[in-house]
Amino acid sequence: MGSTTRILTWRRLALLAIVPLVAAGCSSKSQTPQKQSTSAPATETAAGAVPTGAQFCKGMKIVFFPGGTPGGPFETVVYNGAKAAAAALGPSVTYEWSDWDPNKMITQFKQAMATHPDGIAIMGHPGDAAFDPLIDQAEAQGITVTVMNTELPQAEAKYQSQGMGYVGAVLYQAGASLASEAIKRGNLKAGDRVFVWGLLSQPGRGERTKGIVDTLKKAGLTVDYLEINDATNKDPAAGVSIFTGYVSKHPDVKAIFIDHGNLTATIPTYMKAANLKPGSVFAAGFDMSPATVKGIQDGYISLVIDQQEWLQGYFGILQLCLSHVYGFSGLRIDTGAGFDDKSNIDKLAPLVDKQIR
């Protein structure tokens, strides 16, 4: 099957599968993340019968990694998408929170394998070198693995036929697109100083930061790069002194690029602490949250590229169900193509408030 046909087929399947979420996933304002299992009894069918219907995935056991911490603005939306899919499709799902720590993700993956689930949906932040030997073990044990948010290109290529897909942004492309759009909208020119706060050191995940940095440097901008440390990665408030310290040393900064959804939501706090007025620097980042919406409306945040992380959660569960029950191969979905700013934020705000967008 050609790639275009595969994508079209996936979109048809995805549309059919998403219909039940109207009842299952959107009836309340938001979901409260908990480390628990959403259990559903297995459907009894005659020998050899193929499960069909909305709850075709009943009886399947899944371990799902939303990413960060319960209540975090990005990972809660991923979690809500996964919860909606679990309610619509019927699998039993256990959620593991990793504080965005790649080492913790590896440890938790080993622990998840020991529980012998049918499928595991992972964030790819540790990268191929760290993850692939464990994925080999899981696949050898009959555990289907799928990837969200951060690509694992080597593992995806090896296990696509066994059901490993990817749902999320194409990271380098997303970073480059944000930088290009910011240069245009922020009237940035060669020689202007810009600040990039990102995660270059993380294999795979760092590709998005690399896309930002490469594009800015190609345009002739002076790029000051700083790695997000572990404390700030886990708790954005820990980065206030780092941000204010940078601004005090570089008062001529024209734009800031923050490659982290939760830190993007904290831009207004950072700017206020640094005595920067709304719009005094062009501030660009990633992903929506209620705090990000307000930051855009108040003028502190200039531009956001939206990964539509709810879809990462929903399609992560859906991919595992389709592969486990029907034997479908892994498919790729790029969820990160749209930009949000003052021109469209009021339309998105109600969905962001419900922690869907």
PANU-195844 format. One record per residue (C-alpha): residue in one letter; chain; x, y, z. Coordinates in nm, 2 decimals. Each point is the difference from the previous one (the first is absolute). Example, Ala and Ser with C-alpha at 12.3 -4.5 7.8 and 13.67 -1.06 7.14 Angstrom:
# residues 2
 code unit   east  north     up
    A    A   1.23  -0.45   0.78
    S    A   0.14   0.34  -0.07
END
This chain:
# residues 357
 code unit   east  north     up
    M    A   0.00   0.00   0.00
    G    A   0.14   0.34  -0.09
    S    A   0.05   0.27   0.27
    T    A  -0.29   0.22  -0.13
    T    A  -0.24  -0.29   0.00
    R    A   0.11  -0.11   0.34
    I    A  -0.05   0.35   0.14
    L    A  -0.35   0.03  -0.15
    T    A  -0.10  -0.34   0.13
    W    A   0.13   0.09   0.35
    R    A  -0.20   0.32  -0.01
    R    A  -0.32  -0.18  -0.09
    L    A   0.06  -0.25   0.28
    A    A   0.09   0.27   0.25
    L    A  -0.32   0.20  -0.08
    L    A  -0.21  -0.31   0.06
    A    A   0.18  -0.08   0.32
    I    A  -0.03   0.36   0.14
    V    A  -0.38   0.02  -0.03
    P    A  -0.06  -0.17   0.34
    L    A   0.20   0.27   0.18
    V    A  -0.29   0.24  -0.03
    A    A  -0.16  -0.20   0.27
    A    A   0.30  -0.14   0.17
    G    A   0.26   0.27   0.00
    C    A  -0.17   0.34  -0.02
    S    A  -0.27  -0.01   0.26
    S    A   0.20   0.18   0.27
    K    A   0.22   0.30   0.02
    S    A   0.32  -0.20   0.06
    Q    A   0.13  -0.32   0.13
    T    A   0.20  -0.03   0.33
    P    A   0.32  -0.20  -0.06
    Q    A   0.06  -0.29   0.23
    K    A   0.24  -0.29   0.00
    Q    A  -0.26  -0.27  -0.03
    S    A  -0.14  -0.26  -0.23
    T    A  -0.31   0.05  -0.21
    S    A  -0.13  -0.36   0.00
    A    A  -0.25  -0.16  -0.23
    P    A  -0.10  -0.37   0.00
    A    A   0.10  -0.20  -0.30
    T    A  -0.27  -0.07  -0.26
    E    A  -0.10  -0.36  -0.03
    T    A  -0.01  -0.11  -0.36
    A    A  -0.03  -0.33  -0.18
    A    A   0.33  -0.17  -0.09
    G    A   0.15   0.17  -0.29
    A    A  -0.25   0.29   0.00
    V    A   0.14   0.35  -0.08
    P    A  -0.10   0.27   0.24
    T    A  -0.20   0.28  -0.15
    G    A  -0.19   0.31   0.11
    A    A   0.09   0.31   0.20
    Q    A   0.16  -0.20   0.29
    F    A   0.20  -0.23  -0.23
    C    A   0.31   0.03   0.22
    K    A  -0.15  -0.14   0.32
    G    A   0.24  -0.23   0.19
    M    A   0.32   0.16  -0.14
    K    A   0.25   0.12   0.27
    I    A   0.19   0.31  -0.08
    V    A   0.26   0.20   0.19
    F    A   0.00   0.37  -0.11
    F    A   0.26   0.27   0.06
    P    A  -0.16   0.35   0.00
    G    A   0.34   0.16   0.05
    G    A   0.04   0.23   0.30
    T    A  -0.18   0.04   0.33
    P    A  -0.37  -0.02   0.09
    G    A  -0.16   0.34  -0.06
    G    A   0.27   0.13  -0.23
    P    A  -0.16   0.21  -0.28
    F    A   0.14  -0.20  -0.30
    E    A  -0.01  -0.35   0.14
    T    A  -0.35   0.04   0.14
    V    A  -0.13   0.06  -0.35
    V    A   0.19  -0.31  -0.12
    Y    A  -0.16  -0.20   0.29
    N    A  -0.34   0.13  -0.08
    G    A   0.03  -0.12  -0.36
    A    A   0.11  -0.34   0.12
    K    A  -0.29  -0.02   0.25
    A    A  -0.25   0.09  -0.27
    A    A   0.14  -0.28  -0.22
    A    A  -0.01  -0.25   0.28
    A    A  -0.36   0.09   0.08
    A    A  -0.09  -0.03  -0.37
    L    A   0.19  -0.32  -0.09
    G    A   0.00  -0.19   0.33
    P    A   0.36  -0.10   0.09
    S    A   0.13  -0.01   0.35
    V    A   0.26   0.28   0.03
    T    A   0.26   0.07   0.27
    Y    A   0.17   0.34  -0.01
    E    A   0.36   0.07   0.10
    W    A   0.13   0.36   0.06
    S    A   0.37   0.06  -0.07
    D    A   0.07   0.37   0.09
    W    A   0.13   0.03  -0.36
    D    A   0.31  -0.18   0.12
    P    A   0.14  -0.23  -0.27
    N    A   0.18  -0.22   0.26
    K    A  -0.33  -0.05   0.19
    M    A  -0.17  -0.09  -0.33
    I    A   0.25  -0.28  -0.05
    T    A  -0.05  -0.13   0.35
    Q    A  -0.38   0.02  -0.02
    F    A   0.01  -0.18  -0.34
    K    A   0.19  -0.29   0.16
    Q    A  -0.26  -0.01   0.28
    A    A  -0.28   0.01  -0.25
    M    A   0.14  -0.30  -0.19
    A    A   0.01  -0.20   0.32
    T    A  -0.38   0.04   0.03
    H    A  -0.04  -0.18  -0.34
    P    A  -0.25   0.25  -0.17
    D    A  -0.12  -0.04  -0.35
    G    A   0.13   0.34  -0.10
    I    A   0.20   0.30   0.12
    A    A  -0.03   0.36  -0.13
    I    A   0.32   0.19   0.06
    M    A   0.15   0.34  -0.03
    G    A   0.31  -0.03  -0.21
    H    A   0.22   0.25   0.20
    P    A   0.28  -0.25   0.10
    G    A   0.08  -0.05  -0.37
    D    A   0.07  -0.31  -0.21
    A    A   0.33  -0.09   0.17
    A    A  -0.15  -0.02   0.34
    F    A  -0.34  -0.14  -0.09
    D    A   0.05  -0.24  -0.28
    P    A   0.16  -0.29   0.19
    L    A  -0.30   0.00   0.24
    I    A  -0.25   0.03  -0.29
    D    A   0.16  -0.30  -0.15
    Q    A  -0.06  -0.19   0.32
    A    A  -0.36   0.11   0.02
    E    A  -0.08  -0.09  -0.36
    A    A   0.16  -0.34   0.05
    Q    A  -0.24  -0.05   0.29
    G    A  -0.30   0.09  -0.22
    I    A  -0.05   0.35   0.14
    T    A  -0.09   0.25  -0.26
    V    A   0.17   0.34   0.04
    T    A  -0.10   0.33  -0.15
    V    A   0.16   0.34   0.02
    M    A  -0.13   0.35   0.07
    N    A   0.13   0.35   0.01
    T    A   0.37  -0.07  -0.07
    E    A   0.10  -0.22  -0.29
    L    A   0.21  -0.32   0.02
    P    A   0.07  -0.04  -0.37
    Q    A   0.21  -0.32   0.02
    A    A  -0.25  -0.18   0.22
    E    A  -0.29   0.12  -0.21
    A    A   0.16  -0.12  -0.32
    K    A   0.08  -0.34   0.16
    Y    A  -0.34  -0.07   0.15
    Q    A  -0.25   0.19  -0.22
    S    A  -0.14  -0.33  -0.14
    Q    A  -0.05  -0.12   0.36
    G    A  -0.21   0.31   0.09
    M    A   0.25   0.26   0.11
    G    A  -0.13   0.34  -0.12
    Y    A   0.08   0.36   0.09
    V    A  -0.24   0.28   0.09
    G    A   0.13   0.35   0.07
    A    A   0.18   0.28  -0.18
    V    A   0.29  -0.06  -0.24
    L    A   0.24   0.16   0.24
    Y    A   0.27   0.16  -0.21
    Q    A  -0.26   0.13  -0.24
    A    A  -0.21   0.14   0.28
    G    A   0.30   0.19   0.15
    A    A   0.10   0.13  -0.34
    S    A  -0.36   0.11  -0.08
    L    A  -0.03   0.19   0.33
    A    A   0.33   0.18  -0.05
    S    A  -0.09   0.09  -0.36
    E    A  -0.34   0.13   0.09
    A    A   0.14   0.20   0.30
    I    A   0.27   0.16  -0.23
    K    A  -0.28   0.12  -0.23
    R    A  -0.25   0.11   0.26
    G    A   0.25   0.15   0.24
    N    A   0.19   0.19  -0.27
    L    A   0.32  -0.16   0.11
    K    A   0.31   0.08  -0.21
    A    A   0.36  -0.11  -0.02
    G    A   0.20   0.10   0.30
    D    A  -0.30   0.01   0.24
    R    A   0.06  -0.18   0.33
    V    A  -0.23  -0.29   0.08
    F    A  -0.02  -0.24   0.30
    V    A  -0.08  -0.37  -0.05
    W    A  -0.08  -0.21   0.31
    G    A  -0.02  -0.36  -0.10
    L    A   0.10  -0.36   0.03
    L    A   0.28  -0.06  -0.26
    S    A   0.17  -0.25   0.22
    Q    A  -0.29  -0.25  -0.02
    P    A   0.03  -0.25  -0.29
    G    A  -0.31   0.02  -0.22
    R    A  -0.18   0.26   0.21
    G    A   0.28   0.25  -0.07
    E    A  -0.08   0.00  -0.37
    R    A  -0.27   0.26   0.06
    T    A   0.25   0.24   0.17
    K    A   0.25  -0.07  -0.28
    G    A  -0.26   0.10  -0.26
    I    A  -0.05   0.33   0.18
    V    A   0.37   0.07   0.05
    D    A   0.10  -0.10  -0.36
    T    A  -0.27   0.22  -0.15
    L    A   0.09   0.31   0.21
    K    A   0.37  -0.03  -0.08
    K    A  -0.07  -0.05  -0.37
    A    A  -0.19   0.33   0.01
    G    A   0.31   0.17   0.15
    L    A  -0.14   0.05   0.35
    T    A   0.22   0.00   0.31
    V    A  -0.11  -0.31   0.19
    D    A   0.05  -0.04   0.38
    Y    A  -0.08  -0.36   0.09
    L    A  -0.07  -0.13   0.35
    E    A  -0.09  -0.36   0.09
    I    A  -0.31  -0.05   0.22
    N    A   0.13  -0.16   0.32
    D    A  -0.16  -0.29   0.17
    A    A  -0.17   0.21   0.27
    T    A  -0.16   0.24  -0.24
    N    A  -0.10  -0.29  -0.23
    K    A  -0.19  -0.14   0.28
    D    A  -0.12   0.33   0.16
    P    A   0.00   0.31  -0.23
    A    A  -0.01   0.23   0.30
    A    A   0.35  -0.11   0.08
    G    A   0.12   0.18  -0.31
    V    A  -0.10   0.35   0.10
    S    A   0.34   0.10   0.13
    I    A   0.17  -0.15  -0.31
    F    A  -0.22   0.21  -0.23
    T    A   0.04   0.32   0.19
    G    A   0.37  -0.05   0.02
    Y    A   0.03  -0.04  -0.38
    V    A  -0.21   0.31  -0.07
    S    A   0.19   0.21   0.25
    K    A   0.33  -0.09  -0.19
    H    A  -0.16   0.04  -0.35
    P    A  -0.25   0.30   0.01
    D    A   0.03   0.02  -0.38
    V    A  -0.18  -0.34  -0.06
    K    A  -0.26   0.03  -0.27
    A    A  -0.17  -0.34   0.03
    I    A  -0.02  -0.30   0.22
    F    A  -0.07  -0.36  -0.12
    I    A  -0.10  -0.25   0.27
    D    A   0.00  -0.37  -0.11
    H    A  -0.23  -0.14   0.27
    G    A  -0.37   0.02   0.04
    N    A  -0.01   0.05   0.37
    L    A   0.27   0.27  -0.01
    T    A  -0.19   0.17  -0.28
    A    A  -0.30   0.02   0.23
    T    A   0.23   0.17   0.25
    I    A   0.13   0.27  -0.23
    P    A  -0.22   0.27   0.16
    T    A   0.15  -0.08   0.34
    Y    A   0.35   0.01  -0.14
    M    A  -0.06   0.33  -0.18
    K    A  -0.16   0.17   0.30
    A    A   0.29  -0.11   0.22
    A    A   0.24   0.15  -0.25
    N    A  -0.20   0.32  -0.02
    L    A  -0.08  -0.05  -0.36
    K    A  -0.32   0.15  -0.13
    P    A  -0.24  -0.19  -0.22
    G    A   0.13   0.01  -0.36
    S    A   0.34   0.14   0.09
    V    A   0.16  -0.31  -0.13
    F    A  -0.15  -0.25  -0.24
    A    A  -0.07  -0.32   0.20
    A    A  -0.06  -0.33  -0.18
    G    A  -0.06  -0.34   0.13
    F    A  -0.20  -0.33  -0.02
    D    A  -0.33  -0.14   0.10
    M    A  -0.32   0.14   0.14
    S    A  -0.12   0.02   0.37
    P    A  -0.23   0.24   0.18
    A    A   0.30   0.20   0.12
    T    A   0.13   0.01  -0.36
    V    A  -0.33   0.13  -0.12
    K    A   0.00   0.28   0.26
    G    A   0.37   0.08  -0.09
    I    A  -0.10   0.04  -0.37
    Q    A  -0.30   0.21   0.09
    D    A   0.20   0.22   0.23
    G    A   0.28   0.05  -0.26
    Y    A   0.28  -0.18   0.18
    I    A   0.00  -0.30  -0.24
    S    A   0.03   0.09  -0.37
    L    A  -0.02  -0.33  -0.18
    V    A  -0.06  -0.37   0.09
    I    A   0.02  -0.31  -0.22
    D    A  -0.26  -0.25   0.11
    Q    A   0.08  -0.37   0.02
    Q    A  -0.37  -0.08   0.07
    E    A   0.12  -0.23   0.28
    W    A  -0.35  -0.13   0.08
    L    A   0.03  -0.19  -0.34
    Q    A   0.33  -0.15   0.12
    G    A  -0.18  -0.16   0.29
    Y    A  -0.30  -0.11  -0.20
    F    A   0.18  -0.15  -0.30
    G    A   0.27  -0.16   0.23
    I    A  -0.28  -0.22   0.15
    L    A  -0.17  -0.04  -0.34
    Q    A   0.32  -0.12  -0.17
    L    A   0.06  -0.27   0.26
    C    A  -0.36  -0.12  -0.02
    L    A  -0.01  -0.01  -0.38
    S    A   0.33  -0.19  -0.01
    H    A  -0.08  -0.24   0.28
    V    A  -0.35  -0.09  -0.11
    Y    A   0.01   0.04  -0.37
    G    A   0.37  -0.03  -0.08
    F    A   0.04   0.34  -0.16
    S    A   0.35   0.12  -0.06
    G    A   0.13   0.32   0.16
    L    A  -0.10   0.33  -0.15
    R    A   0.15   0.35   0.03
    I    A  -0.22   0.31   0.09
    D    A   0.15   0.35   0.00
    T    A  -0.20   0.20   0.26
    G    A   0.22   0.31   0.00
    A    A  -0.07   0.23  -0.29
    G    A  -0.21   0.29   0.12
    F    A   0.08   0.34   0.16
    D    A  -0.18   0.18   0.27
    D    A   0.01   0.37   0.08
    K    A  -0.24   0.29   0.07
    S    A  -0.18  -0.04  -0.33
    N    A  -0.15  -0.34   0.09
    I    A   0.05  -0.05   0.37
    D    A  -0.36   0.10   0.10
    K    A  -0.14  -0.28  -0.21
    L    A   0.23  -0.26   0.15
    A    A  -0.03   0.12   0.36
    P    A  -0.32  -0.20   0.09
    L    A   0.16  -0.32  -0.12
    V    A   0.33   0.08   0.19
    D    A  -0.20   0.06   0.31
    K    A  -0.15  -0.35  -0.03
    Q    A   0.36  -0.13  -0.04
    I    A  -0.07  -0.14  -0.35
    R    A   0.21   0.25  -0.20
END
